[in-house]
């Protein structure tokens, strides 16, 4: 049997769509936020490169209030 035929796409596809929505939301938030903890270019690499972990890290650690 082919591997692509055994993957339960009806379960995986919503997770992929959710992850993409979170990633796009994080990138938009990063673009609109004037202050972050660390350089913005690094957060872009983390959000795109580490997918879900990078996105969560940005929302938990990366955003900073103006201080």
mmCIF file as gemmi writes it, N, C-alpha and C atoms, coordinates in Angstrom:
data_model
loop_
_atom_site.group_PDB
_atom_site.id
_atom_site.type_symbol
_atom_site.label_atom_id
_atom_site.label_alt_id
_atom_site.label_comp_id
_atom_site.label_asym_id
_atom_site.label_entity_id
_atom_site.label_seq_id
_atom_site.pdbx_PDB_ins_code
_atom_site.Cartn_x
_atom_site.Cartn_y
_atom_site.Cartn_z
_atom_site.occupancy
_atom_site.B_iso_or_equiv
_atom_site.pdbx_formal_charge
_atom_site.auth_seq_id
_atom_site.auth_asym_id
_atom_site.pdbx_PDB_model_num
ATOM 1 N N . UNK Axp A 1 ? 0.825 -1.189 0 1 0 ? 1 A 1
ATOM 2 C CA . UNK Axp A 1 ? 0 0 0 1 0 ? 1 A 1
ATOM 3 C C . UNK Axp A 1 ? 0.866 1.248 0 1 0 ? 1 A 1
ATOM 4 N N . UNK Axp A 2 ? 0.41 2.259 -0.656 1 0 ? 2 A 1
ATOM 5 C CA . UNK Axp A 2 ? 1.112 3.524 -0.73 1 0 ? 2 A 1
ATOM 6 C C . UNK Axp A 2 ? 0.916 4.296 0.577 1 0 ? 2 A 1
ATOM 7 N N . UNK Axp A 3 ? 1.972 4.951 1.043 1 0 ? 3 A 1
ATOM 8 C CA . UNK Axp A 3 ? 1.916 5.701 2.299 1 0 ? 3 A 1
ATOM 9 C C . UNK Axp A 3 ? 0.891 6.822 2.235 1 0 ? 3 A 1
ATOM 10 N N . UNK Axp A 4 ? 0.794 7.515 1.11 1 0 ? 4 A 1
ATOM 11 C CA . UNK Axp A 4 ? -0.14 8.635 0.975 1 0 ? 4 A 1
ATOM 12 C C . UNK Axp A 4 ? -1.588 8.188 1.095 1 0 ? 4 A 1
ATOM 13 N N . UNK Axp A 5 ? -1.859 6.928 0.785 1 0 ? 5 A 1
ATOM 14 C CA . UNK Axp A 5 ? -3.225 6.435 0.889 1 0 ? 5 A 1
ATOM 15 C C . UNK Axp A 5 ? -3.593 6.07 2.318 1 0 ? 5 A 1
ATOM 16 N N . UNK Axp A 6 ? -2.603 5.824 3.172 1 0 ? 6 A 1
ATOM 17 C CA . UNK Axp A 6 ? -2.888 5.414 4.543 1 0 ? 6 A 1
ATOM 18 C C . UNK Axp A 6 ? -2.954 6.586 5.52 1 0 ? 6 A 1
ATOM 19 N N . UNK Axp A 7 ? -2.582 7.777 5.089 1 0 ? 7 A 1
ATOM 20 C CA . UNK Axp A 7 ? -2.614 8.945 5.967 1 0 ? 7 A 1
ATOM 21 C C . UNK Axp A 7 ? -4.063 9.421 6.115 1 0 ? 7 A 1
ATOM 22 N N . UNK Axp A 8 ? -4.539 9.601 7.356 1 0 ? 8 A 1
ATOM 23 C CA . UNK Axp A 8 ? -5.918 10.07 7.564 1 0 ? 8 A 1
ATOM 24 C C . UNK Axp A 8 ? -6.015 11.586 7.35 1 0 ? 8 A 1
ATOM 25 N N . UNK Axp A 9 ? -6.139 12.006 6.087 1 0 ? 9 A 1
ATOM 26 C CA . UNK Axp A 9 ? -6.123 13.418 5.738 1 0 ? 9 A 1
ATOM 27 C C . UNK Axp A 9 ? -7.238 14.202 6.404 1 0 ? 9 A 1
ATOM 28 N N . UNK Axp A 10 ? -8.366 13.576 6.658 1 0 ? 10 A 1
ATOM 29 C CA . UNK Axp A 10 ? -9.471 14.29 7.284 1 0 ? 10 A 1
ATOM 30 C C . UNK Axp A 10 ? -9.147 14.673 8.731 1 0 ? 10 A 1
ATOM 31 N N . UNK Axp A 11 ? -8.15 14.065 9.34 1 0 ? 11 A 1
ATOM 32 C CA . UNK Axp A 11 ? -7.714 14.43 10.686 1 0 ? 11 A 1
ATOM 33 C C . UNK Axp A 11 ? -6.524 15.384 10.672 1 0 ? 11 A 1
ATOM 34 N N . UNK Axp A 12 ? -5.652 15.229 9.7 1 0 ? 12 A 1
ATOM 35 C CA . UNK Axp A 12 ? -4.422 16.013 9.644 1 0 ? 12 A 1
ATOM 36 C C . UNK Axp A 12 ? -4.65 17.395 9.033 1 0 ? 12 A 1
ATOM 37 N N . UNK Axp A 13 ? -5.493 17.499 8.043 1 0 ? 13 A 1
ATOM 38 C CA . UNK Axp A 13 ? -5.679 18.765 7.337 1 0 ? 13 A 1
ATOM 39 C C . UNK Axp A 13 ? -6.162 19.902 8.245 1 0 ? 13 A 1
ATOM 40 N N . UNK Axp A 14 ? -7.114 19.679 9.16 1 0 ? 14 A 1
ATOM 41 C CA . UNK Axp A 14 ? -7.499 20.789 10.056 1 0 ? 14 A 1
ATOM 42 C C . UNK Axp A 14 ? -6.338 21.264 10.932 1 0 ? 14 A 1
ATOM 43 N N . UNK Axp A 15 ? -5.46 20.368 11.346 1 0 ? 15 A 1
ATOM 44 C CA . UNK Axp A 15 ? -4.297 20.761 12.141 1 0 ? 15 A 1
ATOM 45 C C . UNK Axp A 15 ? -3.317 21.597 11.328 1 0 ? 15 A 1
ATOM 46 N N . UNK Axp A 16 ? -3.151 21.243 10.068 1 0 ? 16 A 1
ATOM 47 C CA . UNK Axp A 16 ? -2.268 22.018 9.189 1 0 ? 16 A 1
ATOM 48 C C . UNK Axp A 16 ? -2.843 23.41 8.962 1 0 ? 16 A 1
ATOM 49 N N . UNK Axp A 17 ? -4.129 23.495 8.734 1 0 ? 17 A 1
ATOM 50 C CA . UNK Axp A 17 ? -4.784 24.794 8.517 1 0 ? 17 A 1
ATOM 51 C C . UNK Axp A 17 ? -4.684 25.647 9.787 1 0 ? 17 A 1
ATOM 52 N N . UNK Axp A 18 ? -4.923 25.059 10.953 1 0 ? 18 A 1
ATOM 53 C CA . UNK Axp A 18 ? -4.807 25.781 12.218 1 0 ? 18 A 1
ATOM 54 C C . UNK Axp A 18 ? -3.39 26.292 12.432 1 0 ? 18 A 1
ATOM 55 N N . UNK Axp A 19 ? -2.404 25.489 12.127 1 0 ? 19 A 1
ATOM 56 C CA . UNK Axp A 19 ? -1.011 25.894 12.286 1 0 ? 19 A 1
ATOM 57 C C . UNK Axp A 19 ? -0.688 27.061 11.358 1 0 ? 19 A 1
ATOM 58 N N . UNK Axp A 20 ? -1.154 27.021 10.124 1 0 ? 20 A 1
ATOM 59 C CA . UNK Axp A 20 ? -0.923 28.116 9.184 1 0 ? 20 A 1
ATOM 60 C C . UNK Axp A 20 ? -1.592 29.404 9.652 1 0 ? 20 A 1
ATOM 61 N N . UNK Axp A 21 ? -2.799 29.293 10.199 1 0 ? 21 A 1
ATOM 62 C CA . UNK Axp A 21 ? -3.491 30.473 10.717 1 0 ? 21 A 1
ATOM 63 C C . UNK Axp A 21 ? -2.709 31.08 11.876 1 0 ? 21 A 1
ATOM 64 N N . UNK Axp A 22 ? -2.212 30.241 12.786 1 0 ? 22 A 1
ATOM 65 C CA . UNK Axp A 22 ? -1.419 30.734 13.907 1 0 ? 22 A 1
ATOM 66 C C . UNK Axp A 22 ? -0.131 31.396 13.431 1 0 ? 22 A 1
ATOM 67 N N . UNK Axp A 23 ? 0.521 30.802 12.443 1 0 ? 23 A 1
ATOM 68 C CA . UNK Axp A 23 ? 1.766 31.359 11.924 1 0 ? 23 A 1
ATOM 69 C C . UNK Axp A 23 ? 1.524 32.72 11.271 1 0 ? 23 A 1
ATOM 70 N N . UNK Axp A 24 ? 0.488 32.832 10.459 1 0 ? 24 A 1
ATOM 71 C CA . UNK Axp A 24 ? 0.173 34.097 9.799 1 0 ? 24 A 1
ATOM 72 C C . UNK Axp A 24 ? -0.207 35.15 10.835 1 0 ? 24 A 1
ATOM 73 N N . UNK Axp A 25 ? -0.973 34.765 11.853 1 0 ? 25 A 1
ATOM 74 C CA . UNK Axp A 25 ? -1.343 35.688 12.921 1 0 ? 25 A 1
ATOM 75 C C . UNK Axp A 25 ? -0.116 36.196 13.66 1 0 ? 25 A 1
ATOM 76 N N . UNK Axp A 26 ? 0.826 35.305 13.942 1 0 ? 26 A 1
ATOM 77 C CA . UNK Axp A 26 ? 2.059 35.703 14.631 1 0 ? 26 A 1
ATOM 78 C C . UNK Axp A 26 ? 2.882 36.655 13.769 1 0 ? 26 A 1
ATOM 79 N N . UNK Axp A 27 ? 2.982 36.383 12.478 1 0 ? 27 A 1
ATOM 80 C CA . UNK Axp A 27 ? 3.754 37.259 11.599 1 0 ? 27 A 1
ATOM 81 C C . UNK Axp A 27 ? 3.109 38.639 11.461 1 0 ? 27 A 1
ATOM 82 N N . UNK Axp A 28 ? 1.786 38.69 11.397 1 0 ? 28 A 1
ATOM 83 C CA . UNK Axp A 28 ? 1.094 39.973 11.335 1 0 ? 28 A 1
ATOM 84 C C . UNK Axp A 28 ? 1.29 40.738 12.639 1 0 ? 28 A 1
ATOM 85 N N . UNK Axp A 29 ? 1.169 40.046 13.759 1 0 ? 29 A 1
ATOM 86 C CA . UNK Axp A 29 ? 1.387 40.677 15.057 1 0 ? 29 A 1
ATOM 87 C C . UNK Axp A 29 ? 2.813 41.196 15.177 1 0 ? 29 A 1
ATOM 88 N N . UNK Axp A 30 ? 3.764 40.423 14.703 1 0 ? 30 A 1
ATOM 89 C CA . UNK Axp A 30 ? 5.167 40.841 14.739 1 0 ? 30 A 1
ATOM 90 C C . UNK Axp A 30 ? 5.377 42.098 13.894 1 0 ? 30 A 1
ATOM 91 N N . UNK Axp A 31 ? 4.749 42.159 12.742 1 0 ? 31 A 1
ATOM 92 C CA . UNK Axp A 31 ? 4.901 43.323 11.868 1 0 ? 31 A 1
ATOM 93 C C . UNK Axp A 31 ? 4.287 44.582 12.486 1 0 ? 31 A 1
ATOM 94 N N . UNK Axp A 32 ? 3.235 44.422 13.255 1 0 ? 32 A 1
ATOM 95 C CA . UNK Axp A 32 ? 2.55 45.575 13.84 1 0 ? 32 A 1
ATOM 96 C C . UNK Axp A 32 ? 3.122 45.996 15.192 1 0 ? 32 A 1
ATOM 97 N N . UNK Axp A 33 ? 3.889 45.128 15.841 1 0 ? 33 A 1
ATOM 98 C CA . UNK Axp A 33 ? 4.424 45.414 17.167 1 0 ? 33 A 1
ATOM 99 C C . UNK Axp A 33 ? 5.736 46.179 17.048 1 0 ? 33 A 1
ATOM 100 N N . UNK Axp A 34 ? 5.808 47.369 17.658 1 0 ? 34 A 1
ATOM 101 C CA . UNK Axp A 34 ? 7.054 48.131 17.551 1 0 ? 34 A 1
ATOM 102 C C . UNK Axp A 34 ? 8.165 47.609 18.458 1 0 ? 34 A 1
ATOM 103 N N . UNK Axp A 35 ? 7.806 46.934 19.559 1 0 ? 35 A 1
ATOM 104 C CA . UNK Axp A 35 ? 8.807 46.474 20.515 1 0 ? 35 A 1
ATOM 105 C C . UNK Axp A 35 ? 8.691 44.967 20.712 1 0 ? 35 A 1
ATOM 106 N N . UNK Axp A 36 ? 9.814 44.28 20.576 1 0 ? 36 A 1
ATOM 107 C CA . UNK Axp A 36 ? 9.866 42.844 20.828 1 0 ? 36 A 1
ATOM 108 C C . UNK Axp A 36 ? 11.086 42.533 21.685 1 0 ? 36 A 1
ATOM 109 N N . UNK Axp A 37 ? 11.091 41.369 22.259 1 0 ? 37 A 1
ATOM 110 C CA . UNK Axp A 37 ? 12.26 40.897 22.99 1 0 ? 37 A 1
ATOM 111 C C . UNK Axp A 37 ? 13.152 40.181 21.981 1 0 ? 37 A 1
ATOM 112 N N . UNK Axp A 38 ? 14.164 40.854 21.539 1 0 ? 38 A 1
ATOM 113 C CA . UNK Axp A 38 ? 15.043 40.31 20.51 1 0 ? 38 A 1
ATOM 114 C C . UNK Axp A 38 ? 14.738 40.943 19.169 1 0 ? 38 A 1
ATOM 115 N N . UNK Axp A 39 ? 15.625 40.743 18.21 1 0 ? 39 A 1
ATOM 116 C CA . UNK Axp A 39 ? 15.409 41.34 16.882 1 0 ? 39 A 1
ATOM 117 C C . UNK Axp A 39 ? 14.261 40.669 16.132 1 0 ? 39 A 1
ATOM 118 N N . UNK Axp A 40 ? 13.571 41.483 15.351 1 0 ? 40 A 1
ATOM 119 C CA . UNK Axp A 40 ? 12.424 40.965 14.599 1 0 ? 40 A 1
ATOM 120 C C . UNK Axp A 40 ? 12.828 39.903 13.589 1 0 ? 40 A 1
ATOM 121 N N . UNK Axp A 41 ? 13.998 40.045 12.951 1 0 ? 41 A 1
ATOM 122 C CA . UNK Axp A 41 ? 14.426 39.062 11.956 1 0 ? 41 A 1
ATOM 123 C C . UNK Axp A 41 ? 14.583 37.685 12.604 1 0 ? 41 A 1
ATOM 124 N N . UNK Axp A 42 ? 15.019 37.649 13.861 1 0 ? 42 A 1
ATOM 125 C CA . UNK Axp A 42 ? 15.158 36.365 14.558 1 0 ? 42 A 1
ATOM 126 C C . UNK Axp A 42 ? 13.794 35.744 14.834 1 0 ? 42 A 1
ATOM 127 N N . UNK Axp A 43 ? 12.823 36.564 15.217 1 0 ? 43 A 1
ATOM 128 C CA . UNK Axp A 43 ? 11.48 36.046 15.457 1 0 ? 43 A 1
ATOM 129 C C . UNK Axp A 43 ? 10.842 35.523 14.174 1 0 ? 43 A 1
ATOM 130 N N . UNK Axp A 44 ? 11.115 36.177 13.053 1 0 ? 44 A 1
ATOM 131 C CA . UNK Axp A 44 ? 10.59 35.677 11.772 1 0 ? 44 A 1
ATOM 132 C C . UNK Axp A 44 ? 11.144 34.29 11.486 1 0 ? 44 A 1
ATOM 133 N N . UNK Axp A 45 ? 12.441 34.11 11.692 1 0 ? 45 A 1
ATOM 134 C CA . UNK Axp A 45 ? 13.065 32.797 11.463 1 0 ? 45 A 1
ATOM 135 C C . UNK Axp A 45 ? 12.479 31.75 12.405 1 0 ? 45 A 1
ATOM 136 N N . UNK Axp A 46 ? 12.292 32.111 13.685 1 0 ? 46 A 1
ATOM 137 C CA . UNK Axp A 46 ? 11.738 31.161 14.649 1 0 ? 46 A 1
ATOM 138 C C . UNK Axp A 46 ? 10.295 30.803 14.34 1 0 ? 46 A 1
ATOM 139 N N . UNK Axp A 47 ? 9.495 31.79 13.991 1 0 ? 47 A 1
ATOM 140 C CA . UNK Axp A 47 ? 8.087 31.529 13.695 1 0 ? 47 A 1
ATOM 141 C C . UNK Axp A 47 ? 7.941 30.63 12.476 1 0 ? 47 A 1
ATOM 142 N N . UNK Axp A 48 ? 8.702 30.91 11.433 1 0 ? 48 A 1
ATOM 143 C CA . UNK Axp A 48 ? 8.593 30.109 10.208 1 0 ? 48 A 1
ATOM 144 C C . UNK Axp A 48 ? 9.33 28.783 10.348 1 0 ? 48 A 1
ATOM 145 N N . UNK Axp A 49 ? 10.521 28.813 10.936 1 0 ? 49 A 1
ATOM 146 C CA . UNK Axp A 49 ? 11.351 27.612 11.014 1 0 ? 49 A 1
ATOM 147 C C . UNK Axp A 49 ? 10.89 26.578 12.024 1 0 ? 49 A 1
ATOM 148 N N . UNK Axp A 50 ? 10.41 27.038 13.174 1 0 ? 50 A 1
ATOM 149 C CA . UNK Axp A 50 ? 10.002 26.1 14.221 1 0 ? 50 A 1
ATOM 150 C C . UNK Axp A 50 ? 8.495 25.874 14.263 1 0 ? 50 A 1
ATOM 151 N N . UNK Axp A 51 ? 7.8 26.454 13.314 1 0 ? 51 A 1
ATOM 152 C CA . UNK Axp A 51 ? 6.357 26.294 13.174 1 0 ? 51 A 1
ATOM 153 C C . UNK Axp A 51 ? 5.616 26.547 14.482 1 0 ? 51 A 1
ATOM 154 N N . UNK Axp A 52 ? 4.973 25.549 15.03 1 0 ? 52 A 1
ATOM 155 C CA . UNK Axp A 52 ? 4.113 25.724 16.197 1 0 ? 52 A 1
ATOM 156 C C . UNK Axp A 52 ? 4.89 26.185 17.423 1 0 ? 52 A 1
ATOM 157 N N . UNK Axp A 53 ? 6.057 25.635 17.661 1 0 ? 53 A 1
ATOM 158 C CA . UNK Axp A 53 ? 6.856 26.007 18.83 1 0 ? 53 A 1
ATOM 159 C C . UNK Axp A 53 ? 7.304 27.468 18.718 1 0 ? 53 A 1
ATOM 160 N N . UNK Axp A 54 ? 7.758 27.883 17.556 1 0 ? 54 A 1
ATOM 161 C CA . UNK Axp A 54 ? 8.174 29.263 17.356 1 0 ? 54 A 1
ATOM 162 C C . UNK Axp A 54 ? 7.025 30.24 17.496 1 0 ? 54 A 1
ATOM 163 N N . UNK Axp A 55 ? 5.858 29.853 17.009 1 0 ? 55 A 1
ATOM 164 C CA . UNK Axp A 55 ? 4.677 30.711 17.11 1 0 ? 55 A 1
ATOM 165 C C . UNK Axp A 55 ? 4.267 30.897 18.559 1 0 ? 55 A 1
ATOM 166 N N . UNK Axp A 56 ? 4.213 29.805 19.303 1 0 ? 56 A 1
ATOM 167 C CA . UNK Axp A 56 ? 3.856 29.883 20.724 1 0 ? 56 A 1
ATOM 168 C C . UNK Axp A 56 ? 4.902 30.674 21.493 1 0 ? 56 A 1
ATOM 169 N N . UNK Axp A 57 ? 6.179 30.456 21.197 1 0 ? 57 A 1
ATOM 170 C CA . UNK Axp A 57 ? 7.25 31.191 21.874 1 0 ? 57 A 1
ATOM 171 C C . UNK Axp A 57 ? 7.115 32.684 21.631 1 0 ? 57 A 1
ATOM 172 N N . UNK Axp A 58 ? 6.767 33.074 20.417 1 0 ? 58 A 1
ATOM 173 C CA . UNK Axp A 58 ? 6.595 34.502 20.123 1 0 ? 58 A 1
ATOM 174 C C . UNK Axp A 58 ? 5.466 35.087 20.967 1 0 ? 58 A 1
ATOM 175 N N . UNK Axp A 59 ? 4.319 34.417 21.016 1 0 ? 59 A 1
ATOM 176 C CA . UNK Axp A 59 ? 3.189 34.967 21.757 1 0 ? 59 A 1
ATOM 177 C C . UNK Axp A 59 ? 3.439 34.971 23.267 1 0 ? 59 A 1
ATOM 178 N N . UNK Axp A 60 ? 4.203 34.026 23.776 1 0 ? 60 A 1
ATOM 179 C CA . UNK Axp A 60 ? 4.463 33.959 25.209 1 0 ? 60 A 1
ATOM 180 C C . UNK Axp A 60 ? 5.632 34.848 25.618 1 0 ? 60 A 1
ATOM 181 N N . UNK Axp A 61 ? 6.723 34.827 24.857 1 0 ? 61 A 1
ATOM 182 C CA . UNK Axp A 61 ? 7.962 35.497 25.257 1 0 ? 61 A 1
ATOM 183 C C . UNK Axp A 61 ? 8.282 36.722 24.408 1 0 ? 61 A 1
ATOM 184 N N . UNK Axp A 62 ? 8.008 36.68 23.137 1 0 ? 62 A 1
ATOM 185 C CA . UNK Axp A 62 ? 8.512 37.677 22.206 1 0 ? 62 A 1
ATOM 186 C C . UNK Axp A 62 ? 7.895 39.051 22.265 1 0 ? 62 A 1
ATOM 187 N N . UNK Axp A 63 ? 6.607 39.11 22.517 1 0 ? 63 A 1
ATOM 188 C CA . UNK Axp A 63 ? 5.95 40.42 22.521 1 0 ? 63 A 1
ATOM 189 C C . UNK Axp A 63 ? 6.313 41.172 23.8 1 0 ? 63 A 1
ATOM 190 N N . UNK Axp A 64 ? 6.437 42.481 23.665 1 0 ? 64 A 1
ATOM 191 C CA . UNK Axp A 64 ? 6.804 43.297 24.819 1 0 ? 64 A 1
ATOM 192 C C . UNK Axp A 64 ? 6.048 44.612 24.756 1 0 ? 64 A 1
ATOM 193 N N . UNK Axp A 65 ? 5.598 45.039 25.912 1 0 ? 65 A 1
ATOM 194 C CA . UNK Axp A 65 ? 4.959 46.35 26.007 1 0 ? 65 A 1
ATOM 195 C C . UNK Axp A 65 ? 6.031 47.42 25.907 1 0 ? 65 A 1
ATOM 196 N N . UNK Axp A 66 ? 5.604 48.614 25.54 1 0 ? 66 A 1
ATOM 197 C CA . UNK Axp A 66 ? 6.547 49.723 25.458 1 0 ? 66 A 1
ATOM 198 C C . UNK Axp A 66 ? 6.98 50.102 26.874 1 0 ? 66 A 1
ATOM 199 N N . UNK Axp A 67 ? 8.266 49.934 27.15 1 0 ? 67 A 1
ATOM 200 C CA . UNK Axp A 67 ? 8.811 50.28 28.472 1 0 ? 67 A 1
ATOM 201 C C . UNK Axp A 67 ? 10.163 50.863 28.334 1 0 ? 67 A 1
